[in-house]
Amino acid sequence: MQSKIATAAKNALIASAARLSPEERLNAFLTHSRLLVELHVAGAHLRESTLSTKGATLRRPSGKPL
């Protein structure tokens, strides 16, 4: 079940996307793709730095090893 606000926001997004020119759509897609790559790289760096903490065994909050 969706809320009225979520439905209205979805409809507004669809309407605004329909008004974009092909060039604007391409630019939006390019920006979206670049942001996804930045998130992926940041996550990879975080995982890498977490895994290489001087040979220490990584543990969950419960105290069990990962």
N, C-alpha and C positions, 0 to 999 in steps of 0.2 A: 504494500500500500504506500503510495507516494503522497507527500504533502502538497497542498496547493502552492506553497512557495517553491518547492522543487519543480513542480510541473510548469509554473510560470517562468522560472529561470531557464529551464530546458527549452521552452518554446521561444523565449527571447534569444537564446544562444543560436538556435536554428535559424531564426529570422535574420539575425545579424550576419550569420555566416552566408546566408543566401544573397546578401547585399554586397559581398566582397567581390572584387574583380579577380580574374584568374591570377594576376600578378600579386595581389594582396593575399590570396590563398596560398600561393607558393611561398611568399615571404613568411606567412604565419607558420607554415609547415616547416620551413627551414629553421625558424626561431625555436619551434617546439623540439625539433630534432637535436639542435645544438644544446638545449637545456637538458634533454635526456642524456646526451653524451657526458655533459658536465656532472650530472648526478651519478652516472655509472662510474666515471673515473674517480670521483670523490669517494664513493663506496669502496672501490677497489683499493684506494690508498688507505682508507680506514681499516679495511680487513687486513691488508698487508702489514700495517704498523701494529695492529693488535696481535697478529700472529707471530711477529718477530720481536716480542718483548723479552729479549735476552734469555731465550730458552726456557722461560717460565711456563709452567703448565697453565693454560687458560681455564678458568673455572666459571661456571654459571653462578648466579646469585645464591643458589641452593648449596653451593660448595662442591658440586660434582664437576669433574673435568668435562670440557666440551667435546 
